Amino acid sequence: MSDNLDCKDGACAIDYTQETIPKESFTFNKEYLIPGIGFIFLVLGIGLDYFDAFFFKEPIPLIWYGIIYLAVGGPIVLKALKLIAKGDIYNEFVLMSVATIGAFIIGSYAEGIAVMLFYVVGELFQEAAVNKAKRSIEALLKVQVEEVTVIEGEKIVVKHPKEVALGQIIRTKPGEKIALDGELMSEFASLNTAALTGESAPDTKEKGEQVLAGMVNLNKVIEIKVTSRYEDTKLSKILKLVQEAVGRKAKTQLLISRLAKIYTPIVFWLAVALVVLPYLFLGEGYAFQQWFQRALIFLVISCPCALVISIPLGYFGGIGAGSRNGILFKGSNFLDLMTKVDTVVMDKTGTLTKGVFEVQKVVALNFDKSLLLELVAVLESNSTHPIAEAIVAYSNSSNSNLKATEVEEISGHGMKGIVGDYEVLAGNTKLLEKFNISFDTTLKQNTETIVVVAINNKYAGYITIADTIKEDAKQAIEKLHKI
């Protein structure tokens, strides 16, 4: 699939035109291994506790659950310690660490592990959803080439694009993707720019014009003078924007961090008060161990497990649902922004249209319409241009007895040749101007894609080409208006 990726202010929109997204095969992610094993052993431990297994007595449960805790919650505790070392005491990691360690102190091993497991699983869920969208995008953006042909004096050297210096000349064969941004040194080039513009109609570039990495050379060998390093190409910048977008978290998701800075100190000091204040009122009847245990229980029940898992899980569901419907969110922050959308801008080609050219109308002036179409189709059958292929497909010229000879492709203009007893010109208005053939000049203002035709040096008519509108395009736009 060719795609149109337009990135602004960290947001990207994609338009797909010709290929299809490859189906993903299941691949095991090692990040799921520890939480998965931890969950199994947690359930097993709870079962042994419940059935009061004779061998599952202290210190076996402490060792059993302790190993699970270190495996699942160790990284979180480590992160909490690093944040404390930086002076950031009040955060969700410190709160979870203190609460779960407190759970272990009072013997609530399973509860302590469950809190850590909920958090880890919630984060993995969202990461999985975002990565799925990211993989889909990267699969569509595999237009960066790994090798490029460089002309060094009389030598032809194959290098990685990263090794090519500014000012060097690179060579690109027909069907190859351009590796680096540069200035066209050849007289002309016909390029498929769909990967960058979303437009399926080939773009003709002339000597001195800029060409970009990711464009596909269609016709002949071309030479390009490199003007941008590999990492500075427009395509590389697009990919970088995609990667940056994926790493951003939504404002709602950051609620845990903001809440923790207020909630955590309140919980901590209430726990301290639960230990200290009873001493002031009970005097000699005060039992420190009892109130300390109550303070730890308070810390455990104060840990916001629901928030810890619900927010990332909510985004997992949203991003996953979008992905199943062909909508790729590269981060949870973009999912949040959907509630504020009041304008939808979309590329035409491949979004509202199929990205496939079809003949819409054949106009003949003082010439037989069917013969005009047949002559043009026979001539265009010698070209691989998408517009030429559309004309050939429409006319079914394979059944024609006519043959084209002396066929010449004129750069950026069209084609010329002899078909049967007729000299045929087919292309844009510049082609007829080049051969001093008068025609209806209003065609220059025509916004449609047209192929003007001259037969035996006389303007004979034109063929209108258009991208086919998708059957559900109108319905989709009507639904958007109703939202």
C-alpha positions in Angstrom: 0.0 0.0 0.0 1.2 3.5 -0.8 0.4 5.9 1.9 0.1 9.6 2.4 1.5 10.6 5.7 1.1 14.2 6.7 2.6 15.2 10.1 2.0 18.5 11.8 2.4 19.4 15.5 3.1 15.8 16.4 -0.1 14.4 14.8 0.0 12.4 11.6 -2.7 11.4 9.1 -2.3 8.5 6.7 -3.9 7.9 3.3 -3.7 4.4 1.8 -3.8 3.9 -2.0 -2.6 0.8 -3.7 -1.5 -2.0 -1.6 -2.8 -3.7 1.5 -1.5 -3.8 5.1 0.1 -7.2 5.6 -1.6 -9.4 8.1 0.3 -9.6 11.4 1.3 -13.1 12.5 1.4 -13.8 16.2 4.8 -13.2 17.8 5.4 -13.9 21.5 6.6 -10.9 23.4 9.1 -11.7 26.2 7.7 -8.8 28.2 4.6 -10.8 28.9 6.6 -13.8 30.3 7.3 -12.5 33.8 3.8 -11.1 34.4 2.3 -14.3 33.0 4.4 -16.6 35.2 3.9 -14.3 38.1 0.1 -14.6 37.7 0.3 -18.4 37.5 2.4 -18.7 40.6 0.2 -16.1 42.4 -3.0 -18.1 41.7 -1.1 -21.3 42.7 0.0 -19.7 46.0 -3.5 -18.5 46.7 -4.8 -22.0 46.1 -2.2 -23.6 48.4 -3.2 -21.0 51.1 -6.9 -21.7 50.6 -6.6 -25.5 50.9 -4.1 -25.1 53.7 -1.4 -27.3 52.1 0.6 -29.0 54.9 4.0 -27.9 53.3 2.9 -24.3 52.6 3.8 -23.0 56.1 6.0 -20.1 57.0 8.6 -19.2 55.8 7.7 -21.0 52.6 4.8 -18.5 51.7 7.1 -15.5 52.3 9.8 -17.0 50.1 7.2 -18.1 47.5 5.5 -14.7 47.3 8.7 -12.8 47.8 10.2 -14.2 44.6 7.1 -13.3 42.7 7.1 -9.8 44.1 10.8 -9.2 43.2 10.1 -10.5 39.6 6.9 -8.5 39.0 7.3 -5.5 41.3 11.1 -5.2 41.5 11.4 -2.8 38.6 8.7 -0.5 40.1 10.4 -0.4 43.5 13.7 0.3 41.8 12.1 3.2 39.9 10.6 4.5 43.1 14.1 4.5 44.7 15.6 6.4 41.8 12.9 9.0 42.0 13.4 9.3 45.8 17.1 9.8 45.2 16.2 12.7 42.9 14.0 14.3 45.5 10.6 13.2 44.0 9.0 11.4 47.0 5.4 11.8 46.2 4.6 9.7 43.1 2.6 6.6 42.2 5.7 4.4 42.2 6.6 5.3 45.8 2.9 4.9 46.8 2.6 1.4 45.3 6.0 0.4 46.7 5.2 1.5 50.2 1.7 0.0 50.1 2.8 -3.4 48.8 5.8 -3.7 51.1 3.4 -2.8 53.9 1.2 -5.6 52.7 4.1 -8.0 53.0 4.8 -6.8 56.5 1.3 -7.6 57.7 1.3 -10.9 55.9 -1.0 -9.9 53.0 1.4 -11.3 50.4 -1.1 -11.9 47.6 -2.6 -8.5 47.9 0.8 -6.8 47.6 1.6 -8.8 44.4 -1.8 -8.2 43.0 -1.3 -4.4 43.1 2.0 -4.6 41.3 0.6 -7.1 38.8 -2.4 -4.9 38.0 -0.2 -2.0 37.2 2.3 -4.0 35.0 -0.5 -5.7 33.1 -2.3 -2.4 32.5 0.9 -0.8 31.1 1.5 -3.9 28.9 -2.0 -3.7 27.5 -1.7 -0.1 26.4 1.8 -0.7 25.1 0.5 -3.6 23.0 -2.2 -1.5 21.5 0.1 1.4 20.7 2.8 -1.0 19.3 0.2 -2.6 17.0 -0.7 0.7 15.5 3.0 1.6 15.3 3.8 -1.7 13.4 1.0 -1.1 11.0 2.3 2.4 10.2 5.9 1.2 9.9 4.8 -1.5 7.5 3.3 1.1 5.3 6.4 3.4 5.6 9.0 0.8 4.5 10.0 3.1 1.7 13.5 3.8 2.9 16.0 1.9 0.8 19.1 0.1 2.2 21.3 0.4 -0.8 22.0 3.2 -3.3 24.1 3.3 -6.5 26.7 6.1 -6.2 28.7 7.5 -9.1 32.3 8.2 -8.0 34.3 9.4 -11.0 34.3 6.5 -13.4 33.3 4.0 -10.7 29.9 2.8 -9.8 29.7 2.0 -6.1 26.9 0.6 -4.0 26.6 2.1 -0.5 24.1 2.5 2.3 22.4 5.9 2.0 23.9 7.0 5.3 27.4 6.8 3.7 26.5 9.1 0.8 27.9 12.7 1.2 26.2 15.9 0.1 26.8 16.7 -3.6 27.4 13.2 -4.7 25.6 11.8 -7.7 23.3 8.8 -7.2 21.7 6.7 -9.9 18.2 5.2 -9.7 16.8 2.5 -12.0 13.2 2.2 -13.2 11.0 0.7 -10.4 13.5 1.7 -7.7 12.8 4.0 -4.8 14.8 7.2 -4.5 17.1 6.9 -1.5 17.9 10.5 -0.7 16.5 14.0 -1.3 18.2 15.7 -4.2 18.3 17.7 -7.4 17.4 15.9 -10.6 20.3 15.9 -13.0 18.6 14.0 -15.8 16.5 15.8 -18.4 13.2 14.5 -16.9 11.8 11.8 -14.7 8.4 10.3 -14.2 7.9 9.6 -10.5 5.3 7.8 -8.3 5.0 10.2 -5.4 2.1 8.5 -3.6 4.3 7.6 -0.6 4.7 11.3 0.2 1.7 13.0 -1.4 -1.0 10.3 -1.6 -1.6 11.2 -5.3 -1.6 8.2 -7.5 -1.0 10.1 -10.8 2.7 10.1 -11.7 4.5 13.4 -11.4 6.9 14.5 -14.1 10.0 16.3 -12.8 12.4 18.2 -15.1 16.2 18.8 -14.7 17.0 21.0 -11.7 13.8 20.2 -9.8 13.8 18.6 -6.3 13.0 14.9 -5.9 12.5 13.3 -2.5 13.4 10.0 -0.9 10.5 7.5 -1.1 9.4 8.5 -4.6 9.5 5.7 -7.1 11.2 6.1 -10.5 8.9 4.9 -13.2 10.5 5.1 -16.6 14.2 5.3 -17.2 17.5 5.5 -15.3 17.9 8.9 -13.7 20.7 10.6 -11.9 20.3 12.8 -8.8 22.6 15.2 -7.0 22.2 14.6 -3.2 21.1 17.7 -1.3 20.2 16.1 2.1 21.8 13.6 4.4 20.0 10.4 5.1 18.8 11.5 8.5 17.6 14.9 7.1 15.4 13.7 4.3 11.7 14.5 4.4 10.9 10.8 4.8 13.3 10.4 7.8 11.7 13.4 9.4 8.2 11.9 8.9 9.3 8.6 10.5 10.8 10.5 13.4 7.5 12.4 14.0 5.7 9.0 14.1 8.2 7.6 16.7 7.8 10.7 18.8 4.1 10.6 18.6 4.0 7.0 19.8 5.9 7.9 23.0 3.4 10.6 24.1 0.9 9.8 26.9 -2.5 11.4 27.1 -3.5 14.0 29.7 -6.0 11.6 31.3 -3.3 9.0 31.5 -1.0 11.4 33.3 -3.7 11.9 35.9 -2.2 9.2 38.0 1.1 11.1 38.2 -0.7 14.4 39.0 -3.0 12.8 41.5 -0.1 11.0 43.2 1.6 14.3 44.1 -1.4 15.3 46.1 -2.8 11.9 47.1 0.4 10.2 48.2 1.5 12.7 50.9 -2.1 12.8 52.2 -2.1 9.0 52.5 1.4 8.9 54.0 0.6 11.5 56.7 -2.7 9.9 57.5 -0.9 6.6 58.1 1.6 8.4 60.4 -1.3 10.0 62.2 -3.0 6.6 62.6 0.1 5.4 64.5 0.8 8.6 66.5 -2.6 10.1 67.5 -3.9 7.0 69.3 -0.9 7.3 71.7 -2.0 10.8 72.7 -5.5 9.7 73.6 -5.0 6.2 74.9 -1.9 6.7 77.0 -0.9 3.4 78.7 -3.5 1.4 76.8 -1.7 2.2 73.5 -0.4 -0.9 71.6 2.2 0.3 69.0 2.2 -3.0 67.1 -1.6 -3.0 66.7 -1.8 0.6 65.5 1.3 0.2 63.2 -0.4 -2.8 61.6 -3.6 -0.8 61.1 -1.6 2.0 59.5 -0.1 -0.5 57.1 -3.6 -1.9 56.3 -4.7 1.7 55.6 -1.8 2.1 53.2 -2.7 -1.1 51.4 -6.3 -0.2 50.9 -5.4 3.4 49.9 -3.4 2.2 46.9 -5.5 3.3 43.9 -5.5 -0.1 42.1 -8.6 0.9 40.1 -6.9 3.9 38.6 -3.6 2.0 38.1 -5.2 -0.5 35.8 -8.4 1.2 34.5 -6.7 4.1 32.7 -4.2 2.2 30.6 -6.8 -0.6 30.0 -9.3 2.0 28.8 -6.8 3.3 26.3 -5.9 -0.3 25.3 -9.6 -0.9 24.4 -9.9 2.4 22.5 -6.8 2.1 20.5 -7.5 -1.6 19.8 -11.0 -0.9 18.6 -9.7 1.8 16.3 -7.1 -0.5 14.9 -9.7 -3.2 14.1 -11.6 -0.6 12.1 -8.6 0.6 10.2 -7.9 3.7 12.4 -4.4 3.9 13.7 -3.8 5.9 16.8 -0.1 6.3 17.5 -0.6 7.3 21.1 -3.2 7.7 23.8 -3.0 11.5 23.7 -4.4 11.4 20.1 -7.3 9.3 21.3 -8.2 11.9 23.8 -8.1 14.7 21.2 -10.9 12.9 19.2 -13.4 14.4 21.6 -12.4 17.9 20.5 -12.4 17.3 16.7 -14.7 19.7 14.8 -13.0 19.6 11.4 -11.9 16.6 9.4 -9.4 17.1 6.6 -8.7 14.1 4.3 -6.7 13.4 1.2 -8.9 12.5 -1.8 -6.8 9.8 -3.4 -7.3 6.4 -1.7 -9.5 7.9 1.0 -12.5 9.1 -0.8 -11.4 7.4 -4.0 -10.0 4.0 -4.9 -6.7 5.3 -6.2 -7.5 3.7 -9.6 -7.9 5.7 -12.8 -10.9 5.1 -15.0 -12.0 6.7 -18.3 -15.0 9.0 -17.6 -15.7 10.5 -21.0 -14.5 10.4 -24.6 -15.0 13.5 -26.6 -14.4 13.4 -30.4 -14.5 16.4 -32.8 -15.1 15.7 -36.4 -13.8 12.2 -35.8 -15.4 8.8 -35.0 -15.4 8.4 -31.2 -14.8 4.7 -31.1 -11.9 4.9 -33.6 -10.3 7.8 -31.7 -10.4 5.7 -28.5 -9.0 2.7 -30.3 -6.1 4.7 -31.9 -5.2 6.2 -28.5 -5.5 2.9 -26.7 -3.2 1.1 -29.2 -0.6 3.9 -28.8 -0.9 4.0 -25.0 -0.5 0.2 -24.8 3.2 0.9 -25.2 3.3 2.7 -21.9 3.2 1.7 -18.3 1.8 5.0 -17.1 -1.3 4.5 -15.0 -3.4 6.8 -17.2 -2.3 4.9 -20.3 -3.3 1.6 -18.5 -6.7 3.1 -17.7 -7.3 4.0 -21.4 -6.2 0.5 -22.5 -8.4 -1.2 -20.0 -11.4 0.9 -21.0 -11.1 0.4 -24.7 -10.3 -3.4 -24.7 -7.7 -2.6 -27.4 -6.2 -6.1 -27.1 -8.9 -7.1 -29.7 -7.7 -4.4 -32.1 -6.0 -5.4 -35.4 -4.1 -2.1 -35.4 -0.4 -1.9 -34.4 1.6 1.1 -33.2 4.9 1.9 -34.8 7.5 4.6 -34.4 6.3 5.1 -30.9 8.0 7.9 -29.0 7.5 9.0 -25.4 8.0 12.7 -25.1 9.2 13.7 -21.6 6.5 15.4 -19.5 4.1 15.7 -22.5 2.8 12.4 -23.8 3.2 10.0 -26.6 3.6 10.1 -30.4 3.3 7.3 -32.9 1.9 5.8 -36.1 -1.2 3.6 -35.6 -2.4 2.0 -38.8 -2.7 4.9 -41.3 -2.9 7.6 -38.7 -0.3 9.7 -37.0 -1.5 10.0 -33.4 -0.5 12.4 -30.6 -1.9 11.8 -27.1 -0.9 13.6 -23.9 -1.3 17.0 -22.2 -1.9 20.4 -23.8 1.8 21.1 -23.9 2.2 18.2 -26.4 -0.1 19.9 -28.9 1.6 23.2 -28.3 5.0 21.6 -29.0 3.8 20.5 -32.4 2.0 23.8 -33.1 -1.4 22.1 -33.3 -4.3 24.5 -32.4 -6.9 23.3 -29.9 -9.6 24.5 -27.5 -7.5 26.6 -25.1 -10.3 26.3 -22.4 -8.9 22.8 -21.8 -6.0 24.5 -20.0 -8.4 25.6 -17.3 -10.0 22.2 -17.0 -9.4 20.9 -13.5 -10.0 17.3 -14.6 -7.3 14.9 -15.8 -7.5 14.9 -19.5 -5.6 13.4 -22.4 -5.8 15.6 -25.5 -5.6 13.9 -28.9 -4.4 15.0 -32.3 -4.7 12.8 -35.4 -2.8 13.6 -38.5 -1.7 17.0 -37.0 -5.3 18.1 -36.2 -6.9 18.4 -32.8 -9.4 15.5 -32.7 -10.8 15.5 -29.1 -9.9 14.5 -25.6 -10.4 11.7 -23.0 -11.3 12.6 -19.4 -9.7 10.4 -16.7 -10.7 10.4 -13.1 -10.1 8.5 -9.9 -13.1 6.3 -9.0 -15.0 7.4 -5.9 -15.5 4.7 -3.3 -19.1 3.4 -2.9 -19.3 4.4 0.7 -17.5 7.8 0.5 -20.8 9.8 0.4 -22.2 7.8 3.3 -19.1 8.3 5.4 -19.1 12.1 4.9 -22.8 12.3 5.8 -22.1 10.4 9.0 -19.2 12.8 9.8 -21.6 15.7 9.4 -24.0 14.2 11.9 -21.4 13.7 14.6 
